[in-house]
Amino acid sequence: MAQLLANELLIMTFKELLNETSFEYMNSIYLVCKKWKKLIELVLIEEIEFRLKSKLLIEFSQISMVLVIVQHKT
């Protein structure tokens, strides 16, 4: 239970960081540890899906982050 709570808090923190910073910054903390990597991937995928569904434009730098996520998943 404590592990789940910690994950939820990290996800909330990463979502807030993404809103306050940039994909580039998220990319820099993405490499901190495996747990963070996995949780940040979830947050970024959710954000990208939201933007695509909302038909918002994705900047080139954000597209490169998507490629990093796809590359790490394979």
trRosetta pair geometry for C-beta under 8 A, 3 or more apart (Angstrom, degrees):
i j d omega theta_ij theta_ji phi_ij phi_ji
1 4 5.8 -54 -152 34 33 111
1 5 6.4 33 152 -17 65 106
2 5 5.6 -54 -149 38 34 113
2 6 6.3 37 152 -22 66 104
3 6 5.7 -53 -149 35 31 112
3 7 6.5 32 152 -19 64 104
4 7 5.7 -53 -150 35 32 112
4 8 6.4 32 152 -18 65 105
5 8 5.7 -54 -147 36 32 112
5 9 6.4 32 154 -18 65 105
6 9 5.8 -55 -148 37 31 111
6 10 6.3 32 153 -18 64 106
7 10 5.7 -56 -148 38 31 111
7 11 6.3 33 154 -20 66 105
7 39 6.4 -160 -154 -99 82 126
8 11 5.7 -51 -146 35 31 112
8 12 6.4 32 154 -17 63 105
9 12 5.7 -53 -148 37 31 111
9 13 6.3 33 152 -20 64 107
10 13 5.5 -55 -147 38 32 113
10 14 6.2 31 155 -19 67 106
10 35 7.7 -23 158 142 175 104
10 36 7.2 -125 -175 -108 134 69
10 39 5.2 4 119 162 121 167
11 14 5.7 -53 -144 38 30 110
11 15 6.4 34 154 -21 63 104
11 39 5.6 -124 -79 -168 76 109
11 42 6.7 -43 -119 92 112 126
11 43 6.1 177 -150 -70 74 105
12 15 5.8 -53 -149 33 30 113
12 16 6.5 28 153 -16 63 106
13 16 5.8 -57 -151 38 31 110
13 17 6.2 33 151 -20 66 107
14 17 5.4 -50 -144 37 34 115
14 18 6.3 38 155 -22 64 103
14 26 7.3 81 -164 -128 93 107
14 36 8.0 157 -82 -156 130 81
14 39 6.1 163 -11 131 156 104
14 40 5.5 -147 -150 -100 145 69
14 43 4.5 -134 118 -41 121 167
15 18 5.8 -53 -151 33 30 112
15 19 6.6 28 151 -16 62 105
15 43 5.5 -144 -73 -141 69 118
15 47 7.9 170 -128 -64 77 111
16 19 5.7 -56 -151 37 34 111
16 20 6.1 16 156 -6 68 114
17 20 5.9 -68 -141 48 29 101
17 21 5.4 -14 173 16 72 118
17 25 7.1 -133 165 113 104 122
17 26 6.7 133 117 -87 112 87
17 29 7.6 -31 151 37 159 154
18 21 6.7 -65 -115 54 20 83
18 23 7.5 36 -141 -82 91 55
18 26 5.7 24 -95 -69 86 134
18 43 6.2 -175 -27 150 144 122
18 44 7.4 -177 -107 -86 143 66
18 47 6.1 -118 155 -72 153 157
21 24 8.0 -117 149 64 100 72
21 25 3.9 -61 153 52 135 153
21 26 6.9 152 91 -40 118 77
22 25 5.0 105 54 5 73 96
22 26 7.1 -132 102 -1 44 87
22 61 7.7 -2 167 117 118 137
23 26 5.4 -54 -149 39 37 114
23 27 6.3 46 150 -27 67 102
23 44 7.3 87 -130 -127 94 114
23 61 6.0 156 69 126 122 96
23 62 4.8 149 -18 -105 163 71
23 65 4.5 -112 173 -31 124 157
24 27 5.5 -50 -153 30 32 116
24 28 6.9 32 149 -21 62 100
24 61 6.2 -33 -57 171 99 131
24 65 7.8 -122 -72 -68 42 120
25 28 5.6 -52 -156 29 37 112
25 29 6.9 18 154 -3 68 103
26 29 6.2 -63 -148 46 35 97
26 30 6.0 59 148 -47 66 101
26 40 5.9 161 -178 -162 100 121
26 43 7.7 -137 -147 94 138 122
26 44 6.5 147 140 -77 149 114
26 65 7.2 50 81 -143 111 144
27 30 5.2 -37 -147 9 32 129
27 31 7.8 26 162 -17 55 97
27 65 5.7 -121 -71 -112 113 103
27 68 6.7 75 -126 57 109 168
28 31 7.1 -64 -174 25 31 103
29 32 5.4 -8 -170 -26 63 118
29 36 6.5 -99 149 165 86 139
29 40 6.9 165 99 -85 91 149
30 36 6.8 -172 -141 126 29 100
30 37 5.6 71 179 -113 71 68
30 40 4.9 -136 -109 93 79 157
30 41 7.8 91 -142 -53 109 71
30 68 7.7 75 120 130 164 136
31 37 7.0 49 -97 -83 30 104
32 36 4.6 17 63 48 109 156
32 37 7.7 -167 50 -45 66 76
33 36 5.0 92 55 12 77 102
33 37 6.9 -133 98 -10 38 91
34 37 5.4 -52 -146 33 32 118
34 38 6.4 31 157 -19 65 104
35 38 6.0 -57 -153 34 29 109
35 39 6.4 18 155 -10 64 111
36 39 5.8 -62 -145 44 32 106
36 40 5.8 30 160 -19 70 111
37 40 6.1 -58 -141 39 23 107
37 41 6.4 29 155 -24 60 106
37 72 7.3 -126 178 167 121 154
38 41 5.8 -53 -154 29 27 115
38 42 6.9 29 150 -18 60 102
39 42 5.6 -50 -156 31 37 114
39 43 6.6 34 149 -16 67 104
40 43 5.5 -53 -147 38 38 112
40 44 6.0 34 156 -17 69 108
41 44 5.9 -58 -142 41 28 107
41 45 6.1 28 159 -20 65 109
41 69 5.4 138 -132 -137 92 107
41 72 7.4 -125 -92 84 132 130
41 73 7.6 133 -155 -68 145 103
42 45 6.0 -56 -144 36 25 109
42 46 6.4 26 157 -18 61 109
43 46 5.9 -59 -152 37 28 112
43 47 6.4 25 153 -17 64 109
44 47 5.6 -55 -145 38 33 111
44 48 6.1 31 157 -18 67 107
44 65 6.5 -122 -160 142 141 121
44 66 7.7 -168 151 -90 117 61
44 69 6.1 -157 97 -73 135 144
45 48 5.8 -54 -143 38 29 109
45 49 6.2 31 156 -18 64 107
45 69 6.8 171 -67 175 90 157
46 49 5.9 -56 -147 37 27 111
46 50 6.4 30 153 -21 62 107
47 50 5.6 -54 -149 34 31 114
47 51 6.4 27 155 -16 65 106
48 51 5.8 -55 -147 38 32 109
48 52 6.3 30 155 -17 66 107
48 58 7.1 35 -136 -106 84 141
48 62 7.4 165 -101 164 96 111
48 66 6.0 111 -119 -93 156 112
49 52 5.8 -56 -145 38 30 110
49 53 6.2 27 157 -15 65 109
50 53 5.9 -60 -146 41 27 108
50 54 6.0 17 157 -11 65 115
51 54 5.7 -61 -139 46 29 106
51 56 4.3 -82 -157 61 82 111
51 58 5.8 103 128 -74 141 96
52 55 7.4 29 -180 -78 32 35
52 56 7.8 -76 -57 45 21 73
52 58 7.5 -11 -71 -37 76 126
58 62 4.6 -119 -175 88 92 129
58 63 5.7 113 125 -58 116 83
58 66 7.8 28 166 -25 150 133
59 62 4.9 96 59 6 75 103
59 63 7.3 -135 101 -7 41 86
60 63 5.5 -53 -151 32 37 114
60 64 6.7 38 152 -21 67 100
61 64 5.7 -49 -154 30 35 113
61 65 7.0 39 147 -21 62 99
62 65 5.5 -47 -156 29 40 114
62 66 6.9 46 145 -22 65 97
63 66 5.4 -47 -156 29 40 115
63 67 6.7 42 147 -19 66 100
64 67 5.5 -49 -153 33 39 115
64 68 6.7 45 147 -22 65 99
65 68 5.4 -48 -153 30 38 115
65 69 6.7 40 149 -19 66 101
66 69 5.7 -53 -154 34 35 112
66 70 6.4 31 152 -15 67 106
67 70 5.7 -53 -144 39 34 110
67 71 6.0 37 155 -23 65 108
68 71 5.7 -55 -146 36 28 114
68 72 6.4 23 158 -16 64 108
69 72 6.1 -61 -150 38 28 106
69 73 6.5 26 155 -22 64 110
70 73 5.8 -59 -149 32 31 112
70 74 6.9 26 159 -20 65 105
71 74 6.5 -61 -155 28 29 106
